[in-house]
Amino acid sequence: MRVISPGFFASLGVPLLSGRDFNELDGQKGKEPVVIVSETLARRMFPNHDALDRHVFWTDPVLQFASGISPAPHRIIGVTRRY
């Protein structure tokens, strides 16, 4: 997991297969936590289904020590090509 900003994938030339990129409103206090996942993760978690608008949960206990990462479910807003 990495925290990134809008335009990160485009700057690396990694296309979004579906959904949208992050925007300036994502990550602001009071907003729903969102995430962009790889097509590999999307296929593993949601075989034969669209991953968009589904939720992922971070369950690693180490994350309680990571600042800025919400334990709330994160809505999938985009899926990237695997590179």
PDB file with one MODEL, atoms N, CA, C and O in Angstrom:
MODEL        1
ATOM      1  N   MET A   1       0.844  -1.173   0.000  1.00  0.00           N
ATOM      2  CA  MET A   1       0.000   0.000   0.000  1.00  0.00           C
ATOM      3  C   MET A   1       0.884   1.230   0.000  1.00  0.00           C
ATOM      4  O   MET A   1       1.888   1.277   0.712  1.00  0.00           O
ATOM      5  N   ARG A   2       0.519   2.227  -0.795  1.00  0.00           N
ATOM      6  CA  ARG A   2       1.244   3.478  -0.855  1.00  0.00           C
ATOM      7  C   ARG A   2       0.242   4.625  -0.874  1.00  0.00           C
ATOM      8  O   ARG A   2      -0.844   4.506  -1.439  1.00  0.00           O
ATOM      9  N   VAL A   3       0.614   5.720  -0.259  1.00  0.00           N
ATOM     10  CA  VAL A   3      -0.200   6.929  -0.313  1.00  0.00           C
ATOM     11  C   VAL A   3       0.364   7.768  -1.451  1.00  0.00           C
ATOM     12  O   VAL A   3       1.548   8.102  -1.457  1.00  0.00           O
ATOM     13  N   ILE A   4      -0.489   8.105  -2.413  1.00  0.00           N
ATOM     14  CA  ILE A   4      -0.047   8.865  -3.586  1.00  0.00           C
ATOM     15  C   ILE A   4      -1.009  10.020  -3.838  1.00  0.00           C
ATOM     16  O   ILE A   4      -2.036  10.144  -3.171  1.00  0.00           O
ATOM     17  N   SER A   5      -0.664  10.860  -4.805  1.00  0.00           N
ATOM     18  CA  SER A   5      -1.485  12.024  -5.114  1.00  0.00           C
ATOM     19  C   SER A   5      -2.071  11.909  -6.521  1.00  0.00           C
ATOM     20  O   SER A   5      -1.665  11.044  -7.297  1.00  0.00           O
ATOM     21  N   PRO A   6      -3.031  12.785  -6.849  1.00  0.00           N
ATOM     22  CA  PRO A   6      -3.626  12.767  -8.184  1.00  0.00           C
ATOM     23  C   PRO A   6      -2.551  12.894  -9.262  1.00  0.00           C
ATOM     24  O   PRO A   6      -1.594  13.654  -9.112  1.00  0.00           O
ATOM     25  N   GLY A   7      -2.718  12.148 -10.337  1.00  0.00           N
ATOM     26  CA  GLY A   7      -1.793  12.208 -11.458  1.00  0.00           C
ATOM     27  C   GLY A   7      -0.623  11.248 -11.365  1.00  0.00           C
ATOM     28  O   GLY A   7       0.167  11.156 -12.305  1.00  0.00           O
ATOM     29  N   PHE A   8      -0.487  10.531 -10.264  1.00  0.00           N
ATOM     30  CA  PHE A   8       0.636   9.614 -10.073  1.00  0.00           C
ATOM     31  C   PHE A   8       0.698   8.562 -11.172  1.00  0.00           C
ATOM     32  O   PHE A   8       1.746   8.370 -11.788  1.00  0.00           O
ATOM     33  N   PHE A   9      -0.407   7.883 -11.420  1.00  0.00           N
ATOM     34  CA  PHE A   9      -0.407   6.817 -12.421  1.00  0.00           C
ATOM     35  C   PHE A   9      -0.140   7.365 -13.823  1.00  0.00           C
ATOM     36  O   PHE A   9       0.614   6.765 -14.588  1.00  0.00           O
ATOM     37  N   ALA A  10      -0.745   8.486 -14.159  1.00  0.00           N
ATOM     38  CA  ALA A  10      -0.523   9.093 -15.480  1.00  0.00           C
ATOM     39  C   ALA A  10       0.941   9.467 -15.668  1.00  0.00           C
ATOM     40  O   ALA A  10       1.495   9.276 -16.751  1.00  0.00           O
ATOM     41  N   SER A  11       1.572   9.998 -14.620  1.00  0.00           N
ATOM     42  CA  SER A  11       2.972  10.402 -14.747  1.00  0.00           C
ATOM     43  C   SER A  11       3.886   9.199 -14.979  1.00  0.00           C
ATOM     44  O   SER A  11       4.959   9.347 -15.564  1.00  0.00           O
ATOM     45  N   LEU A  12       3.479   8.022 -14.534  1.00  0.00           N
ATOM     46  CA  LEU A  12       4.262   6.800 -14.763  1.00  0.00           C
ATOM     47  C   LEU A  12       3.839   6.069 -16.029  1.00  0.00           C
ATOM     48  O   LEU A  12       4.463   5.081 -16.415  1.00  0.00           O
ATOM     49  N   GLY A  13       2.785   6.548 -16.674  1.00  0.00           N
ATOM     50  CA  GLY A  13       2.281   5.894 -17.874  1.00  0.00           C
ATOM     51  C   GLY A  13       1.479   4.636 -17.585  1.00  0.00           C
ATOM     52  O   GLY A  13       1.348   3.768 -18.448  1.00  0.00           O
ATOM     53  N   VAL A  14       0.942   4.534 -16.375  1.00  0.00           N
ATOM     54  CA  VAL A  14       0.128   3.371 -15.987  1.00  0.00           C
ATOM     55  C   VAL A  14      -1.335   3.721 -16.223  1.00  0.00           C
ATOM     56  O   VAL A  14      -1.884   4.588 -15.543  1.00  0.00           O
ATOM     57  N   PRO A  15      -1.965   3.057 -17.175  1.00  0.00           N
ATOM     58  CA  PRO A  15      -3.359   3.400 -17.479  1.00  0.00           C
ATOM     59  C   PRO A  15      -4.343   2.859 -16.452  1.00  0.00           C
ATOM     60  O   PRO A  15      -4.131   1.808 -15.847  1.00  0.00           O
ATOM     61  N   LEU A  16      -5.406   3.596 -16.277  1.00  0.00           N
ATOM     62  CA  LEU A  16      -6.537   3.107 -15.496  1.00  0.00           C
ATOM     63  C   LEU A  16      -7.407   2.280 -16.432  1.00  0.00           C
ATOM     64  O   LEU A  16      -7.810   2.758 -17.493  1.00  0.00           O
ATOM     65  N   LEU A  17      -7.693   1.061 -16.050  1.00  0.00           N
ATOM     66  CA  LEU A  17      -8.547   0.202 -16.871  1.00  0.00           C
ATOM     67  C   LEU A  17     -10.008   0.551 -16.687  1.00  0.00           C
ATOM     68  O   LEU A  17     -10.813   0.435 -17.612  1.00  0.00           O
ATOM     69  N   SER A  18     -10.342   0.981 -15.474  1.00  0.00           N
ATOM     70  CA  SER A  18     -11.709   1.397 -15.197  1.00  0.00           C
ATOM     71  C   SER A  18     -11.703   2.360 -14.024  1.00  0.00           C
ATOM     72  O   SER A  18     -10.751   2.415 -13.245  1.00  0.00           O
ATOM     73  N   GLY A  19     -12.779   3.112 -13.915  1.00  0.00           N
ATOM     74  CA  GLY A  19     -12.894   4.052 -12.817  1.00  0.00           C
ATOM     75  C   GLY A  19     -12.195   5.362 -13.084  1.00  0.00           C
ATOM     76  O   GLY A  19     -12.055   5.793 -14.229  1.00  0.00           O
ATOM     77  N   ARG A  20     -11.751   5.997 -11.994  1.00  0.00           N
ATOM     78  CA  ARG A  20     -11.152   7.325 -12.101  1.00  0.00           C
ATOM     79  C   ARG A  20      -9.882   7.428 -11.266  1.00  0.00           C
ATOM     80  O   ARG A  20      -9.603   6.576 -10.423  1.00  0.00           O
ATOM     81  N   ASP A  21      -9.128   8.477 -11.514  1.00  0.00           N
ATOM     82  CA  ASP A  21      -7.928   8.782 -10.742  1.00  0.00           C
ATOM     83  C   ASP A  21      -8.352   9.488  -9.451  1.00  0.00           C
ATOM     84  O   ASP A  21      -9.507   9.888  -9.304  1.00  0.00           O
ATOM     85  N   PHE A  22      -7.425   9.632  -8.537  1.00  0.00           N
ATOM     86  CA  PHE A  22      -7.671  10.421  -7.340  1.00  0.00           C
ATOM     87  C   PHE A  22      -7.862  11.882  -7.737  1.00  0.00           C
ATOM     88  O   PHE A  22      -7.392  12.303  -8.794  1.00  0.00           O
ATOM     89  N   ASN A  23      -8.547  12.654  -6.900  1.00  0.00           N
ATOM     90  CA  ASN A  23      -8.668  14.087  -7.122  1.00  0.00           C
ATOM     91  C   ASN A  23      -8.354  14.825  -5.827  1.00  0.00           C
ATOM     92  O   ASN A  23      -8.044  14.207  -4.809  1.00  0.00           O
ATOM     93  N   GLU A  24      -8.435  16.143  -5.872  1.00  0.00           N
ATOM     94  CA  GLU A  24      -8.052  16.982  -4.730  1.00  0.00           C
ATOM     95  C   GLU A  24      -8.937  16.760  -3.499  1.00  0.00           C
ATOM     96  O   GLU A  24      -8.508  17.009  -2.373  1.00  0.00           O
ATOM     97  N   LEU A  25     -10.156  16.297  -3.713  1.00  0.00           N
ATOM     98  CA  LEU A  25     -11.082  16.088  -2.599  1.00  0.00           C
ATOM     99  C   LEU A  25     -10.830  14.775  -1.859  1.00  0.00           C
ATOM    100  O   LEU A  25     -11.171  14.645  -0.683  1.00  0.00           O
ATOM    101  N   ASP A  26     -10.236  13.809  -2.550  1.00  0.00           N
ATOM    102  CA  ASP A  26      -9.961  12.527  -1.923  1.00  0.00           C
ATOM    103  C   ASP A  26      -8.956  12.717  -0.795  1.00  0.00           C
ATOM    104  O   ASP A  26      -7.969  13.438  -0.941  1.00  0.00           O
ATOM    105  N   GLY A  27      -9.215  12.071   0.309  1.00  0.00           N
ATOM    106  CA  GLY A  27      -8.310  12.152   1.443  1.00  0.00           C
ATOM    107  C   GLY A  27      -8.585  13.293   2.402  1.00  0.00           C
ATOM    108  O   GLY A  27      -7.958  13.382   3.458  1.00  0.00           O
ATOM    109  N   GLN A  28      -9.522  14.173   2.045  1.00  0.00           N
ATOM    110  CA  GLN A  28      -9.842  15.271   2.951  1.00  0.00           C
ATOM    111  C   GLN A  28     -10.661  14.745   4.129  1.00  0.00           C
ATOM    112  O   GLN A  28     -11.403  13.769   4.018  1.00  0.00           O
ATOM    113  N   LYS A  29     -10.500  15.419   5.237  1.00  0.00           N
ATOM    114  CA  LYS A  29     -11.216  15.034   6.444  1.00  0.00           C
ATOM    115  C   LYS A  29     -12.723  15.018   6.188  1.00  0.00           C
ATOM    116  O   LYS A  29     -13.278  15.942   5.595  1.00  0.00           O
ATOM    117  N   GLY A  30     -13.362  13.959   6.645  1.00  0.00           N
ATOM    118  CA  GLY A  30     -14.801  13.828   6.480  1.00  0.00           C
ATOM    119  C   GLY A  30     -15.217  13.153   5.186  1.00  0.00           C
ATOM    120  O   GLY A  30     -16.391  12.823   5.015  1.00  0.00           O
ATOM    121  N   LYS A  31     -14.282  12.940   4.273  1.00  0.00           N
ATOM    122  CA  LYS A  31     -14.597  12.278   3.002  1.00  0.00           C
ATOM    123  C   LYS A  31     -14.416  10.772   3.139  1.00  0.00           C
ATOM    124  O   LYS A  31     -13.621  10.302   3.953  1.00  0.00           O
ATOM    125  N   GLU A  32     -15.152  10.032   2.348  1.00  0.00           N
ATOM    126  CA  GLU A  32     -15.035   8.578   2.345  1.00  0.00           C
ATOM    127  C   GLU A  32     -13.634   8.186   1.876  1.00  0.00           C
ATOM    128  O   GLU A  32     -13.157   8.721   0.876  1.00  0.00           O
ATOM    129  N   PRO A  33     -12.964   7.265   2.574  1.00  0.00           N
ATOM    130  CA  PRO A  33     -11.655   6.803   2.109  1.00  0.00           C
ATOM    131  C   PRO A  33     -11.799   6.034   0.795  1.00  0.00           C
ATOM    132  O   PRO A  33     -12.702   5.211   0.643  1.00  0.00           O
ATOM    133  N   VAL A  34     -10.917   6.304  -0.134  1.00  0.00           N
ATOM    134  CA  VAL A  34     -10.961   5.651  -1.441  1.00  0.00           C
ATOM    135  C   VAL A  34      -9.600   5.052  -1.767  1.00  0.00           C
ATOM    136  O   VAL A  34      -8.581   5.407  -1.174  1.00  0.00           O
ATOM    137  N   VAL A  35      -9.615   4.133  -2.729  1.00  0.00           N
ATOM    138  CA  VAL A  35      -8.401   3.424  -3.105  1.00  0.00           C
ATOM    139  C   VAL A  35      -8.463   3.069  -4.587  1.00  0.00           C
ATOM    140  O   VAL A  35      -9.542   2.884  -5.151  1.00  0.00           O
ATOM    141  N   ILE A  36      -7.288   2.978  -5.207  1.00  0.00           N
ATOM    142  CA  ILE A  36      -7.150   2.451  -6.562  1.00  0.00           C
ATOM    143  C   ILE A  36      -6.355   1.164  -6.422  1.00  0.00           C
ATOM    144  O   ILE A  36      -5.315   1.143  -5.764  1.00  0.00           O
ATOM    145  N   VAL A  37      -6.840   0.085  -7.041  1.00  0.00           N
ATOM    146  CA  VAL A  37      -6.192  -1.213  -6.919  1.00  0.00           C
ATOM    147  C   VAL A  37      -5.700  -1.697  -8.281  1.00  0.00           C
ATOM    148  O   VAL A  37      -6.136  -1.204  -9.321  1.00  0.00           O
ATOM    149  N   SER A  38      -4.798  -2.657  -8.261  1.00  0.00           N
ATOM    150  CA  SER A  38      -4.317  -3.269  -9.500  1.00  0.00           C
ATOM    151  C   SER A  38      -5.353  -4.255 -10.025  1.00  0.00           C
ATOM    152  O   SER A  38      -6.215  -4.730  -9.286  1.00  0.00           O
ATOM    153  N   GLU A  39      -5.250  -4.551 -11.315  1.00  0.00           N
ATOM    154  CA  GLU A  39      -6.175  -5.526 -11.883  1.00  0.00           C
ATOM    155  C   GLU A  39      -5.966  -6.903 -11.249  1.00  0.00           C
ATOM    156  O   GLU A  39      -6.913  -7.683 -11.146  1.00  0.00           O
ATOM    157  N   THR A  40      -4.743  -7.209 -10.825  1.00  0.00           N
ATOM    158  CA  THR A  40      -4.467  -8.489 -10.176  1.00  0.00           C
ATOM    159  C   THR A  40      -5.235  -8.601  -8.864  1.00  0.00           C
ATOM    160  O   THR A  40      -5.889  -9.612  -8.609  1.00  0.00           O
ATOM    161  N   LEU A  41      -5.159  -7.571  -8.038  1.00  0.00           N
ATOM    162  CA  LEU A  41      -5.884  -7.577  -6.771  1.00  0.00           C
ATOM    163  C   LEU A  41      -7.388  -7.618  -7.012  1.00  0.00           C
ATOM    164  O   LEU A  41      -8.110  -8.342  -6.326  1.00  0.00           O
ATOM    165  N   ALA A  42      -7.857  -6.849  -7.976  1.00  0.00           N
ATOM    166  CA  ALA A  42      -9.294  -6.819  -8.284  1.00  0.00           C
ATOM    167  C   ALA A  42      -9.791  -8.206  -8.688  1.00  0.00           C
ATOM    168  O   ALA A  42     -10.866  -8.628  -8.263  1.00  0.00           O
ATOM    169  N   ARG A  43      -9.012  -8.915  -9.506  1.00  0.00           N
ATOM    170  CA  ARG A  43      -9.419 -10.266  -9.939  1.00  0.00           C
ATOM    171  C   ARG A  43      -9.406 -11.258  -8.783  1.00  0.00           C
ATOM    172  O   ARG A  43     -10.276 -12.124  -8.686  1.00  0.00           O
ATOM    173  N   ARG A  44      -8.412 -11.124  -7.908  1.00  0.00           N
ATOM    174  CA  ARG A  44      -8.334 -12.036  -6.758  1.00  0.00           C
ATOM    175  C   ARG A  44      -9.475 -11.812  -5.775  1.00  0.00           C
ATOM    176  O   ARG A  44     -10.067 -12.766  -5.270  1.00  0.00           O
ATOM    177  N   MET A  45      -9.776 -10.563  -5.511  1.00  0.00           N
ATOM    178  CA  MET A  45     -10.795 -10.256  -4.510  1.00  0.00           C
ATOM    179  C   MET A  45     -12.214 -10.400  -5.035  1.00  0.00           C
ATOM    180  O   MET A  45     -13.122 -10.775  -4.293  1.00  0.00           O
ATOM    181  N   PHE A  46     -12.405 -10.099  -6.327  1.00  0.00           N
ATOM    182  CA  PHE A  46     -13.759 -10.089  -6.901  1.00  0.00           C
ATOM    183  C   PHE A  46     -13.784 -10.840  -8.228  1.00  0.00           C
ATOM    184  O   PHE A  46     -14.081 -10.244  -9.263  1.00  0.00           O
ATOM    185  N   PRO A  47     -13.478 -12.141  -8.219  1.00  0.00           N
ATOM    186  CA  PRO A  47     -13.454 -12.887  -9.481  1.00  0.00           C
ATOM    187  C   PRO A  47     -14.818 -12.832 -10.173  1.00  0.00           C
ATOM    188  O   PRO A  47     -15.865 -13.010  -9.550  1.00  0.00           O
ATOM    189  N   ASN A  48     -14.768 -12.583 -11.466  1.00  0.00           N
ATOM    190  CA  ASN A  48     -15.975 -12.516 -12.306  1.00  0.00           C
ATOM    191  C   ASN A  48     -16.925 -11.378 -11.939  1.00  0.00           C
ATOM    192  O   ASN A  48     -18.105 -11.418 -12.289  1.00  0.00           O
ATOM    193  N   HIS A  49     -16.413 -10.355 -11.229  1.00  0.00           N
ATOM    194  CA  HIS A  49     -17.231  -9.195 -10.863  1.00  0.00           C
ATOM    195  C   HIS A  49     -16.417  -7.920 -11.069  1.00  0.00           C
ATOM    196  O   HIS A  49     -15.187  -7.955 -11.084  1.00  0.00           O
ATOM    197  N   ASP A  50     -17.093  -6.829 -11.224  1.00  0.00           N
ATOM    198  CA  ASP A  50     -16.455  -5.525 -11.319  1.00  0.00           C
ATOM    199  C   ASP A  50     -16.059  -5.064  -9.915  1.00  0.00           C
ATOM    200  O   ASP A  50     -16.872  -5.112  -8.992  1.00  0.00           O
ATOM    201  N   ALA A  51     -14.830  -4.623  -9.756  1.00  0.00           N
ATOM    202  CA  ALA A  51     -14.337  -4.191  -8.439  1.00  0.00           C
ATOM    203  C   ALA A  51     -14.782  -2.770  -8.082  1.00  0.00           C
ATOM    204  O   ALA A  51     -14.798  -2.408  -6.906  1.00  0.00           O
ATOM    205  N   LEU A  52     -15.140  -1.969  -9.074  1.00  0.00           N
ATOM    206  CA  LEU A  52     -15.510  -0.581  -8.793  1.00  0.00           C
ATOM    207  C   LEU A  52     -16.675  -0.495  -7.823  1.00  0.00           C
ATOM    208  O   LEU A  52     -17.640  -1.254  -7.905  1.00  0.00           O
ATOM    209  N   ASP A  53     -16.554   0.451  -6.905  1.00  0.00           N
ATOM    210  CA  ASP A  53     -17.559   0.742  -5.885  1.00  0.00           C
ATOM    211  C   ASP A  53     -17.708  -0.350  -4.826  1.00  0.00           C
ATOM    212  O   ASP A  53     -18.603  -0.276  -3.984  1.00  0.00           O
ATOM    213  N   ARG A  54     -16.854  -1.344  -4.861  1.00  0.00           N
ATOM    214  CA  ARG A  54     -16.805  -2.320  -3.768  1.00  0.00           C
ATOM    215  C   ARG A  54     -15.842  -1.766  -2.723  1.00  0.00           C
ATOM    216  O   ARG A  54     -15.188  -0.749  -2.955  1.00  0.00           O
ATOM    217  N   HIS A  55     -15.757  -2.417  -1.598  1.00  0.00           N
ATOM    218  CA  HIS A  55     -14.912  -1.923  -0.508  1.00  0.00           C
ATOM    219  C   HIS A  55     -13.838  -2.925  -0.124  1.00  0.00           C
ATOM    220  O   HIS A  55     -14.040  -4.137  -0.198  1.00  0.00           O
ATOM    221  N   VAL A  56     -12.698  -2.398   0.285  1.00  0.00           N
ATOM    222  CA  VAL A  56     -11.623  -3.216   0.839  1.00  0.00           C
ATOM    223  C   VAL A  56     -11.386  -2.749   2.268  1.00  0.00           C
ATOM    224  O   VAL A  56     -11.612  -1.588   2.610  1.00  0.00           O
ATOM    225  N   PHE A  57     -10.932  -3.670   3.081  1.00  0.00           N
ATOM    226  CA  PHE A  57     -10.674  -3.387   4.494  1.00  0.00           C
ATOM    227  C   PHE A  57      -9.208  -3.691   4.784  1.00  0.00           C
ATOM    228  O   PHE A  57      -8.705  -4.747   4.400  1.00  0.00           O
ATOM    229  N   TRP A  58      -8.534  -2.790   5.446  1.00  0.00           N
ATOM    230  CA  TRP A  58      -7.145  -3.026   5.854  1.00  0.00           C
ATOM    231  C   TRP A  58      -7.199  -3.685   7.218  1.00  0.00           C
ATOM    232  O   TRP A  58      -7.693  -3.089   8.175  1.00  0.00           O
ATOM    233  N   THR A  59      -6.702  -4.897   7.318  1.00  0.00           N
ATOM    234  CA  THR A  59      -6.817  -5.652   8.563  1.00  0.00           C
ATOM    235  C   THR A  59      -5.477  -5.898   9.250  1.00  0.00           C
ATOM    236  O   THR A  59      -5.445  -6.472  10.338  1.00  0.00           O
ATOM    237  N   ASP A  60      -4.384  -5.481   8.642  1.00  0.00           N
ATOM    238  CA  ASP A  60      -3.072  -5.693   9.248  1.00  0.00           C
ATOM    239  C   ASP A  60      -2.966  -4.873  10.534  1.00  0.00           C
ATOM    240  O   ASP A  60      -3.154  -3.657  10.489  1.00  0.00           O
ATOM    241  N   PRO A  61      -2.673  -5.493  11.672  1.00  0.00           N
ATOM    242  CA  PRO A  61      -2.604  -4.743  12.933  1.00  0.00           C
ATOM    243  C   PRO A  61      -1.502  -3.682  12.958  1.00  0.00           C
ATOM    244  O   PRO A  61      -1.562  -2.749  13.759  1.00  0.00           O
ATOM    245  N   VAL A  62      -0.517  -3.812  12.106  1.00  0.00           N
ATOM    246  CA  VAL A  62       0.562  -2.819  12.042  1.00  0.00           C
ATOM    247  C   VAL A  62       0.031  -1.466  11.588  1.00  0.00           C
ATOM    248  O   VAL A  62       0.601  -0.432  11.934  1.00  0.00           O
ATOM    249  N   LEU A  63      -1.050  -1.461  10.820  1.00  0.00           N
ATOM    250  CA  LEU A  63      -1.586  -0.209  10.287  1.00  0.00           C
ATOM    251  C   LEU A  63      -2.091   0.731  11.377  1.00  0.00           C
ATOM    252  O   LEU A  63      -2.261   1.924  11.128  1.00  0.00           O
ATOM    253  N   GLN A  64      -2.330   0.221  12.563  1.00  0.00           N
ATOM    254  CA  GLN A  64      -2.762   1.113  13.646  1.00  0.00           C
ATOM    255  C   GLN A  64      -1.685   2.134  13.983  1.00  0.00           C
ATOM    256  O   GLN A  64      -1.972   3.163  14.595  1.00  0.00           O
ATOM    257  N   PHE A  65      -0.449   1.854  13.588  1.00  0.00           N
ATOM    258  CA  PHE A  65       0.659   2.770  13.873  1.00  0.00           C
ATOM    259  C   PHE A  65       0.971   3.693  12.696  1.00  0.00           C
ATOM    260  O   PHE A  65       1.821   4.577  12.811  1.00  0.00           O
ATOM    261  N   ALA A  66       0.296   3.496  11.577  1.00  0.00           N
ATOM    262  CA  ALA A  66       0.538   4.308  10.380  1.00  0.00           C
ATOM    263  C   ALA A  66      -0.361   5.540  10.420  1.00  0.00           C
ATOM    264  O   ALA A  66      -1.586   5.417  10.443  1.00  0.00           O
ATOM    265  N   SER A  67       0.236   6.708  10.429  1.00  0.00           N
ATOM    266  CA  SER A  67      -0.564   7.929  10.472  1.00  0.00           C
ATOM    267  C   SER A  67      -1.230   8.188   9.131  1.00  0.00           C
ATOM    268  O   SER A  67      -0.649   7.937   8.075  1.00  0.00           O
ATOM    269  N   GLY A  68      -2.440   8.687   9.186  1.00  0.00           N
ATOM    270  CA  GLY A  68      -3.155   9.071   7.976  1.00  0.00           C
ATOM    271  C   GLY A  68      -3.873   7.947   7.266  1.00  0.00           C
ATOM    272  O   GLY A  68      -4.516   8.186   6.243  1.00  0.00           O
ATOM    273  N   ILE A  69      -3.787   6.732   7.771  1.00  0.00           N
ATOM    274  CA  ILE A  69      -4.473   5.612   7.128  1.00  0.00           C
ATOM    275  C   ILE A  69      -5.683   5.241   7.975  1.00  0.00           C
ATOM    276  O   ILE A  69      -5.550   4.823   9.125  1.00  0.00           O
ATOM    277  N   SER A  70      -6.844   5.397   7.397  1.00  0.00           N
ATOM    278  CA  SER A  70      -8.089   5.134   8.107  1.00  0.00           C
ATOM    279  C   SER A  70      -8.374   3.636   8.153  1.00  0.00           C
ATOM    280  O   SER A  70      -8.202   2.946   7.148  1.00  0.00           O
ATOM    281  N   PRO A  71      -8.806   3.125   9.302  1.00  0.00           N
ATOM    282  CA  PRO A  71      -9.195   1.711   9.380  1.00  0.00           C
ATOM    283  C   PRO A  71     -10.570   1.457   8.755  1.00  0.00           C
ATOM    284  O   PRO A  71     -11.001   0.308   8.652  1.00  0.00           O
ATOM    285  N   ALA A  72     -11.251   2.514   8.342  1.00  0.00           N
ATOM    286  CA  ALA A  72     -12.581   2.374   7.730  1.00  0.00           C
ATOM    287  C   ALA A  72     -12.455   1.684   6.373  1.00  0.00           C
ATOM    288  O   ALA A  72     -11.391   1.715   5.756  1.00  0.00           O
ATOM    289  N   PRO A  73     -13.536   1.065   5.910  1.00  0.00           N
ATOM    290  CA  PRO A  73     -13.517   0.474   4.566  1.00  0.00           C
ATOM    291  C   PRO A  73     -13.195   1.540   3.522  1.00  0.00           C
ATOM    292  O   PRO A  73     -13.661   2.675   3.621  1.00  0.00           O
ATOM    293  N   HIS A  74     -12.401   1.170   2.527  1.00  0.00           N
ATOM    294  CA  HIS A  74     -12.038   2.074   1.437  1.00  0.00           C
ATOM    295  C   HIS A  74     -12.797   1.649   0.177  1.00  0.00           C
ATOM    296  O   HIS A  74     -12.763   0.480  -0.209  1.00  0.00           O
ATOM    297  N   ARG A  75     -13.467   2.586  -0.448  1.00  0.00           N
ATOM    298  CA  ARG A  75     -14.209   2.303  -1.693  1.00  0.00           C
ATOM    299  C   ARG A  75     -13.239   2.298  -2.866  1.00  0.00           C
ATOM    300  O   ARG A  75     -12.414   3.201  -3.000  1.00  0.00           O
ATOM    301  N   ILE A  76     -13.338   1.292  -3.703  1.00  0.00           N
ATOM    302  CA  ILE A  76     -12.493   1.193  -4.900  1.00  0.00           C
ATOM    303  C   ILE A  76     -13.041   2.143  -5.955  1.00  0.00           C
ATOM    304  O   ILE A  76     -14.185   2.015  -6.393  1.00  0.00           O
ATOM    305  N   ILE A  77     -12.198   3.110  -6.361  1.00  0.00           N
ATOM    306  CA  ILE A  77     -12.619   4.086  -7.376  1.00  0.00           C
ATOM    307  C   ILE A  77     -11.937   3.857  -8.713  1.00  0.00           C
ATOM    308  O   ILE A  77     -12.335   4.445  -9.718  1.00  0.00           O
ATOM    309  N   GLY A  78     -10.904   3.001  -8.741  1.00  0.00           N
ATOM    310  CA  GLY A  78     -10.195   2.764  -9.982  1.00  0.00           C
ATOM    311  C   GLY A  78      -9.429   1.456  -9.957  1.00  0.00           C
ATOM    312  O   GLY A  78      -9.086   0.933  -8.897  1.00  0.00           O
ATOM    313  N   VAL A  79      -9.167   0.939 -11.150  1.00  0.00           N
ATOM    314  CA  VAL A  79      -8.382  -0.282 -11.322  1.00  0.00           C
ATOM    315  C   VAL A  79      -7.304   0.018 -12.360  1.00  0.00           C
ATOM    316  O   VAL A  79      -7.600   0.497 -13.454  1.00  0.00           O
ATOM    317  N   THR A  80      -6.049  -0.269 -12.005  1.00  0.00           N
ATOM    318  CA  THR A  80      -4.920  -0.012 -12.911  1.00  0.00           C
ATOM    319  C   THR A  80      -4.464  -1.299 -13.583  1.00  0.00           C
ATOM    320  O   THR A  80      -4.706  -2.404 -13.096  1.00  0.00           O
ATOM    321  N   ARG A  81      -3.809  -1.122 -14.695  1.00  0.00           N
ATOM    322  CA  ARG A  81      -3.188  -2.240 -15.378  1.00  0.00           C
ATOM    323  C   ARG A  81      -2.009  -2.721 -14.543  1.00  0.00           C
ATOM    324  O   ARG A  81      -1.334  -1.922 -13.894  1.00  0.00           O
ATOM    325  N   ARG A  82      -1.768  -3.991 -14.560  1.00  0.00           N
ATOM    326  CA  ARG A  82      -0.642  -4.571 -13.827  1.00  0.00           C
ATOM    327  C   ARG A  82       0.633  -4.404 -14.637  1.00  0.00           C
ATOM    328  O   ARG A  82       0.667  -4.727 -15.825  1.00  0.00           O
ATOM    329  N   TYR A  83       1.662  -3.908 -14.007  1.00  0.00           N
ATOM    330  CA  TYR A  83       2.964  -3.766 -14.664  1.00  0.00           C
ATOM    331  C   TYR A  83       4.031  -4.428 -13.870  1.00  0.00           C
ATOM    332  O   TYR A  83       5.196  -4.412 -14.268  1.00  0.00           O
TER     333      TYR A  83
ENDMDL
END
